[in-house]
Amino acid sequence: MNTASHLSRVSAGSHNPTDWLKEGNGLLASSQEVRKLWRQTEESFWEEHRANPMPNPDGIRRIEGLPRASMLLLGYAAEMFLKAALAKAYFGCSTGMFDRDVKRRFGHDLKELSIEVAFPKTNGDDQGLKTLKQMILVDARYPITPEVDATKTADELNQHNAAMLNQRNAPIWSNDCYERLVDLVERLREHAKKIDHDEQHPAQRFRWIIHDDGYLALRTGGHLPTRITFKISAVMRESNRTQPSDIKDLFDPQSPNGARIHTRWGGAYILEDGKKRRQYTKVSPQHAKARTNGAGLYFTSSAVITPPFSGSLPDKSRAGGP
């Protein structure tokens, strides 16, 4: 496997946390500039309106559009920072797995992303993430969906739709709401930057190739829960060894590399890199409290688990990444 096949220190673009952070910084700065422009535009609009009561169509369009644009940009900034953290969490995993999970598992689900990267939340953060997701998906992008009710008059429907619009615009127009969300987004950025860059919480990252097409990636520390990600090799599938325990058994617990894996296995967040969309199937104590009220889950990207391997595994570890 070459370095382009998995997330590593030399990865670029969407596989590089720094590039996600750069995108997020640009979106956050743009959001704040747009918000500043809206405040200036609103002030000048009302001054002009007092002098000339006739509505200015261009002014109305700016007043209505600028705050929505600022919220949309802010929501996308939050997503970029969370995916920067995600790229660090997936260090050593295949680029195919990362790309698949970014698109199909997480998408714009900011709360799910925040759980995956162990973001330390304060009161109100889940609601803030929900608001930002709603801005990305609907509120800052599309018109309202009008009510259709044959029993109501046109005036009643207009009043109802106006109330819906006002309700949706309330958080968009609220400067207090915007500033709270900016604070949340800035904390998401700081968390993403801090992962693997804190001397008080050092990270260790390892990757082993299993035959030619399988692997096991282990990361600990760095403000993330311990993660073990594996992919079953073709040799293992042919011999019908495809369970997580079969991967663990390839490593001699008496060897340095085997000891790293065996001592961390019971408390690790375990994922399988497969071809199909991730499914929840079994048990892993890490993340369990946040996801299942303590029940625990084992996460797999493959809906079908197939065959094994007999024999010993060459010791091919490289500490700190590929």
ABEGO torsion letter per residue (X at the ends): XBAAABBBAABBEAABAAAAAAAAAAAAAAAAAAAAAAAAAAAAAAAAAAABABBBAAAAAAAAAAAAAAAAAAAAAAAAAAAAAAAAAABGBBAAAAAAAAAAAAEABAAAAAAAAGBBBBBGAAAAAAAAAAAAAAAAABBBBBBBBAABBAAAAAAAAAAAAAAAAAAAABAAAAAAAAAAAAAAAAAAAABGABAABBBBBBBBBBEAABBBBBBBEGGBBBBBBBBBBAAAAAAGBABAAAAAAABBAABAAAAAAAAAAAABBBBBBBABBBBBABBBABGAAAAAGGAEBBBBABABBBBBBBEBBBBABBBGEX
